Amino acid sequence: MSTLSAEGVTPSLAHQIQALTDRQALTELVGRLDLLLDEKRFDDLRSVYTEDVVADFPMSVGRVQGVDVLAGFARQRMTKFWRTQHSSTNILIELEGDRATVLANRFSIHVHQEGRPQSHLDAGIAHRFQAVRTPQGWRFSRIEAEVLWTSGEPGSH
């Protein structure tokens, strides 16, 4: 198997490689967000959001702006549950240079208390993320979340 030298890479191939690399990084960014929420690592949300991120959650708090405020919102919501599991699928990415739009469907399970896994709140959410390339890599600068359905026990939240 031979490898191409930098001189042997055509501009078209270099563009395709960059697009594939960007798509993989953005897909991993969605996965990292799910993992950080489930592991309750709210201080690490800076690794997925820009400092000035804007998030719209029309079914709950409305608009939230700034990574610290968003991390605080996530901490307040997620620590009420014993366990959560977020899973994103159907990820579609539109690249525009150093900007991207990422669409993802998320299924979220929120278990209320230890020992009662049957007591949970589930939700299906459609997400639209706007992402920007930063010196640290891709970060989400805007989130729009539309709750499509919920099921289960809302709990005392």
KAPE-V571307 format. One record per residue. N is the residue number from 1. RES is the residue in one letter. SS is DSSP state (hx for helix, st for strand, lp for the rest). PSI is psi in radians with two decimals (* if undefined). D_LAST is the distance of its C-alpha to the last C-alpha in Angstrom with 2 decimals. Layout:
# KAPE-V571307
N|RES|SS|PSI|D_LAST + N|RES|SS|PSI|D_LAST
This chain:
# KAPE-V571307
1|M|lp|2.22|58.02 + 2|S|lp|2.73|58.73 + 3|T|lp|2.61|56.46 + 4|L|lp|2.44|56.87 + 5|S|lp|2.90|57.73 + 6|A|hx|-0.57|56.06 + 7|E|hx|-0.46|59.23 + 8|G|hx|-0.07|58.96 + 9|V|lp|2.12|55.53 + 10|T|lp|2.75|55.91 + 11|P|hx|-0.64|53.68 + 12|S|hx|-0.78|52.29 + 13|L|hx|-0.72|51.44 + 14|A|hx|-0.70|49.95 + 15|H|hx|-0.75|47.70 + 16|Q|hx|-0.73|46.62 + 17|I|hx|-0.77|45.90 + 18|Q|hx|-0.74|43.83 + 19|A|hx|-0.75|41.83 + 20|L|hx|-0.75|41.17 + 21|T|hx|-0.76|40.21 + 22|D|hx|-0.77|37.82 + 23|R|hx|-0.72|36.19 + 24|Q|hx|-0.76|35.72 + 25|A|hx|-0.70|34.25 + 26|L|hx|-0.66|31.76 + 27|T|hx|-0.74|30.78 + 28|E|hx|-0.55|30.28 + 29|L|hx|-0.72|28.17 + 30|V|hx|-0.82|25.67 + 31|G|hx|-0.68|25.81 + 32|R|hx|-0.71|25.44 + 33|L|hx|-0.83|22.25 + 34|D|hx|-0.81|20.75 + 35|L|hx|-0.78|22.11 + 36|L|hx|-0.69|20.94 + 37|L|hx|-0.80|17.28 + 38|D|hx|-0.58|17.70 + 39|E|lp|0.04|19.66 + 40|K|lp|0.71|17.29 + 41|R|lp|1.15|20.42 + 42|F|hx|-0.55|19.00 + 43|D|hx|-0.40|22.25 + 44|D|hx|0.00|24.17 + 45|L|hx|-0.27|22.59 + 46|R|hx|-0.37|25.74 + 47|S|hx|-0.09|27.62 + 48|V|lp|-0.32|26.09 + 49|Y|st|2.66|25.54 + 50|T|st|2.84|28.08 + 51|E|st|-0.64|27.75 + 52|D|st|0.45|27.34 + 53|V|st|2.50|25.00 + 54|V|st|2.24|23.43 + 55|A|st|2.29|20.31 + 56|D|st|2.04|19.38 + 57|F|st|1.41|15.97 + 58|P|lp|-0.47|16.69 + 59|M|lp|-0.15|13.71 + 60|S|lp|-1.53|11.15 + 61|V|lp|-0.11|12.79 + 62|G|st|-2.29|16.37 + 63|R|st|2.38|18.92 + 64|V|st|2.37|18.65 + 65|Q|st|2.36|22.04 + 66|G|lp|2.43|23.42 + 67|V|hx|-0.63|22.77 + 68|D|hx|-0.73|21.56 + 69|V|hx|-0.74|18.96 + 70|L|hx|-0.73|17.86 + 71|A|hx|-0.69|17.82 + 72|G|hx|-0.70|15.71 + 73|F|hx|-0.81|13.14 + 74|A|hx|-0.76|13.31 + 75|R|hx|-0.79|13.18 + 76|Q|hx|-0.75|10.04 + 77|R|hx|-0.80|8.21 + 78|M|hx|-0.51|10.37 + 79|T|lp|-0.13|10.77 + 80|K|lp|-0.27|7.46 + 81|F|lp|2.54|9.46 + 82|W|lp|-0.82|12.89 + 83|R|st|2.65|14.60 + 84|T|st|2.73|14.54 + 85|Q|st|2.02|17.57 + 86|H|st|2.32|18.42 + 87|S|st|2.14|21.77 + 88|S|st|2.50|23.59 + 89|T|st|3.08|26.68 + 90|N|st|0.82|29.27 + 91|I|st|2.12|29.59 + 92|L|st|2.37|32.13 + 93|I|st|2.25|33.62 + 94|E|st|2.01|35.87 + 95|L|st|2.42|37.81 + 96|E|st|1.31|39.51 + 97|G|lp|-2.06|41.16 + 98|D|lp|0.28|38.77 + 99|R|st|2.70|35.92 + 100|A|st|2.65|34.06 + 101|T|st|2.28|31.61 + 102|V|st|2.13|29.49 + 103|L|st|2.40|27.83 + 104|A|st|2.51|25.59 + 105|N|st|2.34|23.53 + 106|R|st|2.35|20.51 + 107|F|st|2.16|19.06 + 108|S|st|2.26|15.77 + 109|I|st|2.28|14.69 + 110|H|st|1.85|11.52 + 111|V|st|2.24|12.36 + 112|H|lp|-0.86|9.93 + 113|Q|lp|2.65|12.64 + 114|E|lp|2.44|16.32 + 115|G|lp|-0.14|18.75 + 116|R|lp|1.11|16.67 + 117|P|lp|-0.31|17.02 + 118|Q|lp|-0.23|17.09 + 119|S|lp|1.73|13.39 + 120|H|st|2.86|12.00 + 121|L|st|2.23|10.70 + 122|D|st|2.69|13.65 + 123|A|st|2.55|14.64 + 124|G|st|2.17|18.05 + 125|I|st|2.34|18.43 + 126|A|st|2.18|21.74 + 127|H|st|2.47|22.29 + 128|R|st|1.99|25.21 + 129|F|st|2.46|26.03 + 130|Q|st|2.28|28.93 + 131|A|st|2.65|30.54 + 132|V|st|2.57|33.37 + 133|R|st|2.21|35.84 + 134|T|st|2.99|35.82 + 135|P|lp|-0.42|38.20 + 136|Q|lp|-0.01|35.52 + 137|G|st|-3.01|35.11 + 138|W|st|2.45|32.88 + 139|R|st|2.60|29.62 + 140|F|st|2.27|27.08 + 141|S|st|-0.28|27.57 + 142|R|st|2.48|25.43 + 143|I|st|2.33|22.56 + 144|E|st|2.19|21.74 + 145|A|st|2.21|19.00 + 146|E|st|2.00|19.08 + 147|V|st|2.08|16.60 + 148|L|st|-0.56|19.18 + 149|W|st|2.76|17.29 + 150|T|st|2.73|14.25 + 151|S|st|2.58|14.64 + 152|G|st|-2.85|13.11 + 153|E|lp|2.07|10.24 + 154|P|lp|-0.46|6.94 + 155|G|lp|-2.89|5.62 + 156|S|lp|0.88|3.78 + 157|H|lp|*|0.00
